[in-house]
């Protein structure tokens, strides 16, 4: 089975609460057996969750994926292309090394790296440098100590070397995160600000489902941009309700996003529940109240509709009967078949 690290999960593995921040991430993947549309090496760059650049071993060129990235000069693309070609050779070598460590000689195997940085609106900086092999965690950079941690025994030889006083790879990555990466992130955000920071207000829909004595509440928030949003259920307008399930923030085809937050509650007669939504496009947070329908409403409505239909049927029958009796008594001459002679057709659904 081909095991590859789920890049989409990396992009969206965040909580339901987001701050106004921007991130720059790169995803690099090398495989042992390219084919079926999977190149031997690929590299993609993302600002927030928008892909901005891509390189693979088929095109062998770093290419823009966002329209605003085309503002970069030819020198930029040439430099990035040459750097990616170098990474391609490194990943080809690393795949072979890891296959040897795992005593593997054939089959599909992959090594993947996610690296990057995030700049919060308060000026704080976060960084990532995480490796996976065949979909499992392999090596990760601890950004508190700026040292590498092995999550597989086969990674120990690498982490020992990278953490040694001679190499101090973690300190080099710290400089990359806090300086190089952040500088590039600021430049990209400035170039793509119109797209990255456009504001689209969310649409909110709430629903509830009774099951086994409990009430499952769902809050669907969709059509918003940017991606950062705060969604939660509240009881009586003040108390937070523990979240039962939260989906990842997912992209829509039009570039906006959606998320669903669910809560499992024991409803009381006087309790009210509302979905709280806060987003940068809103002047003030939304509180959408879920209105419970009384249990007698549905049968009463059905009974009224049935009664109305019965009355209409009786009235229709009486009118038809009286009309039939009248036409049997008097039929105007030469007009009974006028409709057919004129070629007209009775009004009916096609």
N, C-alpha and C positions, 0 to 999 in steps of 0.2 A: 504494500500500500504506500502511496506517495504521501509522505507527511511533510507538510510545510507549515510554518508559523502563520497563524491567521492575522494578516496585516490589518484587516478591517477591525478585528477585535482590539488590536493595539491602538488604533486610532480612536476607538470609542469606549475603551475601558476606563470610564470616568464616572464619578458619582452624578446624582441628579442635580447637583448644585454647581454652578459654574460662575467664575468671576470674569471681569473684562480683562482678558490677557491674550497674548499671542504666542504661538510656538512655532519652531522650525524643527522638522524631523526629517531624517533620511533613513530609508529602508534599503538595505543591500542584501541580495540573495544570490548564493552560488549553489549549483546542483551538480551531481555526478553524472547524471544521464539526461541531457537535454532532449526535448522532443515534445510532441503533442502540444505545441504552442508555448512551451516553457523554455526560455533561453538559458544557456549555461550560466550567464550572469546578468543581473538586472539591478538597477539602482533608481529609486524614485525619491524626490524631495517634496515635502508638504509644508505650506504655511497654514497654520491652524489645520483644517482638514481638506484644504484645496491643493490638489497636485499641481506643482509649478514646473517641475523638470523631470525628465526621464531619460535613462540610458540603458541599453541592453546590448548583449554580445552579437545581436543580429544587425542592428542599425549601426552600432559602434560610433554613435554620435550622441552627445547630450543635446536634447531637444526641449523646447518650451512646451508646457502643457496648459499654461494660463496665458490669456491674451496679453495681459500687462507685462509678462516676462519678456515679450518681444522687444521691449525698450532697451534690453541689455545690449552692449556693444559686441561685435564679432569676436573681440579678444576674450571676452568672458566665456563664450561658448567654446572657443578653442582650448582655453585653459581647463575648463571643466571636462571637456572630452578627453584630453590627455590624462587628467587625473583619474578619470573613470576607467580608462584603459589600463592604467597601473593597478587599480583595485581589482579589475577583472583577472589579471594575472595572479594577484595575491589570493583571491578566493578560489581560483582553480587549484592552487597549491594547498590551501587550507583544507579543502574538501578531501584531498588525498591523504593528508596528515591525519585527519580525524577518522577516516575510514580505517587506517592502520591501527589507531589507538583502540577502536572498537572491534578490531579483528574482522573487518568487512572487506570483501574483495569485489563483490558485484552488487547490483541493485541501485535503486534510486535513493539518494541521500542528499540532504541539504544543510547548509549553514547560513544563518541569517543574523543580521545586526540591525538594531534600531538605535540610532544616536541622535542627539539634538538638545535643544534648550527651550525654555519658556520664560518669558518676561511678564510678570504680573503688573497690574496697574499701580501697585504700591512700590514698584521698583525691585521687588525680590526676584531672584533667579533660581530656576530649577534646571537640572540636567539629566540626561539619560545616556547609557552606553550598555546595551544588553545583547548578549549573544544567545542563539538557540541552535541546537543541532537536532535534526530530524523532528522538529516541532517541540522538543523539550528544552527547558531552561538549562543553560550550559555555564555561562559566566555573566556576572553582573557587576557594574561599578557602584560601590557604595559612596554616594556623594556627601556623606557626613564625614567619612575618614579619607575619601578619595583613594581607596584601595579596592582591588578586585576580589570578588568572592566566587568560589567554585561551587556549583550545584550538582556536578557529576564528578566522580573520582577521576575520570579521564581528563578533566580540566585542571587538576591540581598542578601539573607540571607547568602549565601556562601561567596560572595566577601567581605561582611562586616566582617565576621569572619576571613577570610584569610588576610585582610588588617589591622586587629587590632594590636595594639602594643604588645599584648600577643603572637600572632602567627607569624606575619611578614613573611607570606609564600613567598611573592615576593622576599625578601632578600635571603631566602633559595634557591629559584630557580636561583637567580643571581649567587650565588656561584656554583650551579650545571652547569650553562651555561658557566661561565668564567673559571672554573677550571676542574671539573670532566668531563664534556662533551668534552671539548677541548682536554684534555689529552687522552681520549679514541679515539677521532677522529684522532689525530696525530699517535697513535699506529696503528689504522686500515689502515690508508693511507700508512704507512711504510710497513706493511705486504702485502698490495694489490697493491703496487705502479705499478708493471709491468702491471696489468690489468687496474687499474684506470687511469693511465696516458699514455696508449698506444696512438699513433698518427696515424690517418687514414685521408687522405686528402679528402675533399668533392668533389662531382660532382655537377656541376651547370647547370641548364637548364632554359632558359628564353623564354617566349612566350607572345603574345599580342592578345587582342580581342577587335575589334571595336564594340561599342554599343551606340546608341543614341547620336552620336556626340562626345563621349569620348573614351578614350583608356584605357582598363584595362590591366595592366602589371602584370605578374606573374613570380616570381623567385623561382624555386624549388631547394633546396639545400639538398643533401642526401648522405648517405654513410660515414658520418664523425664521428670521435671520437677523443677526448672526446666531451661531450655534449655542452660545452660553445662555442658560435658562435655569430658573429655580422653580421647581414644581413640587407641591406637597398637599396632602389632605389635612384639613383642620376640623376640629369638633367645636361647635358652638362659637366659632369665630376666633378662638384664642388658643386652644390646645392642639399641638401637633399630634397627628395620628401616625403611629408606626407604619412605615411602608411595607406592604406585603410583597410587592414586585415592582421593579422599575426596569423598563426596557432601555437599551442604549439609545442615545440620540442618533437617529438615522437620517440620512439625506433623502430628499425628494428629487424627482427628475428636474424640477425647475430651480434647483439650487437652494431651496429652503430646507427646513428640518422638521422632524416630528419626534415626539416622545410620549410614552404612556406610563402613568403612575397609578398603581392599584393599592387599595387598603382593605383589609378584612376587619369588619367591626361588628359589635353587638349593639344594634340600634335600640335606643330607648324612646319612649313616646315623646319626650320633650327635647330630644337631641336633634341638632341640625348639623349637616356636614357640607363643607364647601371645599372646592379645589383652589388653592392659592397658586397664582402664576406671576412671577416677576421676570421681566425681560427688558433689555435696554431700549427697545422700541416703544415701550409703554411709558406714559407720563406718571402713572401710579400702578401698583400691582393690582391684578384682577382677583376677585373672590367669586367664583361661580358656584352657587348653591345647588346641591342636588335635592330635588323636590320629590318626595315619596308619594306615590299614588295610592289612595286608599284601596283596600282589598275589595270593596263593594262596587267600585266604579265600573269595572269591566263587565260584570254580569248585568248591571242595571242598563248600561249602554246597549248591550246585546239585546236585552228584553225589549227596550224601546224601539230599536231598529226592526226587530222581528214583528212587533205589533203594528208598526207603520206599514210594513210590507204586506201584512195580512189585510189591513184596511184598504190599501191601494188595490190589492187583488180583487177584493169584493166589489169595490166601486167600479173598477174596470169591467168586471163581469156584468154588472147591472147595466152599465152604459152600452156595452156591446149587445146585450140582450134586447134592450129597448130599441137600439138602432136597427137590429135585424128585423124585429117585428114591424117597424115603420117602413123599411124598404120592401118588405113582403106585401104591404098594403098598397104602396104607390111607387112605381118606377117610371120616371120620365121617358117618353118615347125617343128612340134614336140616340140616347146618350149613355146607355149601359156599357157600350163597348168603345166609347170615344177614345179612352186612354190607349187601348190596343191599336186602334186605327191610326192614331197619330204617331205611333211608334215609341211612345214614352214608356219608361219602366218604373215600377214602384220604387219609392225611396227605401233603400236598405243598405246595410254595410256591404262593401265590396267583397 
